[in-house]
């Protein structure tokens, strides 16, 4: 959800407007973190800019950090779960890709963990990613076969 503030009237913002803006800032921060991890650098200081933006919203009265985090997680995981709930064998190309992206994120998250159980979780996540990749390849092969 993206908000744009227009001065000079219009309907009043929702009561949780500041929380929603903070959750949006946390979403943008997360995106920039992921992009920088993939690139290996944050030369344009986008992470710093998003941290500052998030901090501005968290400093507003009535905005609780836990509420912001929970709002962001609920929205982001809902967006990601849409791929998880679909049946990749019967869905379109985008759904197959979403399954792969979600599985890849899970592998990446576990690879960054330091706890003792991370290796076991990583192994499970890698197997799931391999399954998603195999399903994608099977679907590509199926679609590329000439129809009789």
FENFEN-V211039 format. One record per residue. N is the residue number from 1. RES is the residue in one small letter. SS is DSSP state (alpha for helix, beta for strand, coil for the rest). D_CENTER is the distance of its C-alpha to the mean C-alpha in Angstrom with 1 decimal. Layout:
n	res	ss	d_center
N	RES	SS	D_CENTER
N	RES	SS	D_CENTER
This chain:
n	res	ss	d_center
1	x	coil	13.0
2	x	coil	14.9
3	x	coil	18.2
4	x	coil	21.3
5	x	coil	24.4
6	x	coil	27.7
7	x	coil	30.8
8	x	coil	33.8
9	x	coil	33.4
10	x	coil	31.5
11	x	coil	30.1
12	x	coil	29.2
13	x	coil	25.6
14	x	coil	24.3
15	x	coil	25.3
16	x	coil	21.8
17	x	alpha	21.3
18	x	alpha	21.1
19	x	alpha	18.5
20	x	alpha	16.4
21	x	alpha	16.9
22	x	alpha	16.0
23	x	alpha	12.7
24	x	alpha	12.0
25	x	alpha	13.3
26	x	alpha	11.0
27	x	alpha	7.9
28	x	alpha	9.9
29	x	alpha	10.9
30	x	alpha	7.6
31	x	alpha	7.2
32	x	alpha	10.9
33	x	alpha	10.8
34	x	alpha	8.9
35	x	alpha	11.2
36	x	alpha	14.1
37	x	alpha	13.6
38	x	alpha	13.9
39	x	alpha	16.8
40	x	coil	18.4
41	x	coil	19.3
42	x	coil	18.6
43	x	coil	22.0
44	x	coil	21.3
45	x	coil	20.3
46	x	alpha	17.1
47	x	alpha	15.7
48	x	alpha	19.0
49	x	alpha	19.0
50	x	alpha	15.7
51	x	alpha	17.1
52	x	alpha	20.3
53	x	alpha	18.7
54	x	alpha	16.9
55	x	alpha	20.3
56	x	alpha	22.2
57	x	alpha	20.4
58	x	alpha	20.7
59	x	coil	24.4
60	x	coil	25.2
61	x	coil	27.4
62	x	coil	25.9
63	x	coil	22.4
64	x	coil	21.6
65	x	alpha	18.9
66	x	alpha	18.2
67	x	alpha	17.9
68	x	alpha	15.4
69	x	alpha	13.2
70	x	alpha	13.7
71	x	alpha	13.1
72	x	alpha	9.7
73	x	alpha	8.8
74	x	alpha	10.6
75	x	alpha	9.1
76	x	alpha	5.3
77	x	alpha	6.8
78	x	alpha	9.2
79	x	alpha	7.4
80	x	alpha	6.2
81	x	alpha	9.8
82	x	alpha	11.5
83	x	alpha	11.6
84	x	alpha	12.7
85	x	alpha	15.5
86	x	coil	16.9
87	x	coil	19.8
88	x	coil	19.0
89	x	coil	22.7
90	x	coil	23.5
91	x	coil	20.6
92	x	coil	20.2
93	x	alpha	19.0
94	x	alpha	15.6
95	x	alpha	15.0
96	x	alpha	16.2
97	x	alpha	13.9
98	x	alpha	10.8
99	x	alpha	12.4
100	x	alpha	12.9
101	x	alpha	9.5
102	x	alpha	8.3
103	x	alpha	11.6
104	x	alpha	11.3
105	x	alpha	8.4
106	x	alpha	10.6
107	x	alpha	13.6
108	x	alpha	12.4
109	x	alpha	11.7
110	x	alpha	15.1
111	x	alpha	16.8
112	x	coil	16.1
113	x	coil	17.8
114	x	coil	21.5
115	x	coil	22.7
116	x	coil	25.3
117	x	coil	23.3
118	x	alpha	20.4
119	x	alpha	22.5
120	x	alpha	23.0
121	x	alpha	19.4
122	x	alpha	18.6
123	x	alpha	21.4
124	x	alpha	20.1
125	x	alpha	16.6
126	x	alpha	18.5
127	x	alpha	20.7
128	x	alpha	18.0
129	x	alpha	16.5
130	x	alpha	20.2
131	x	alpha	20.7
132	x	alpha	17.9
133	x	alpha	19.4
134	x	alpha	22.8
135	x	alpha	22.0
136	x	alpha	20.7
137	x	alpha	23.9
138	x	alpha	26.1
139	x	alpha	24.8
140	x	alpha	25.5
141	x	alpha	28.9
142	x	alpha	29.7
143	x	alpha	28.9
144	x	alpha	31.0
145	x	coil	34.0
146	x	coil	36.8
147	x	coil	37.6
148	x	coil	41.1
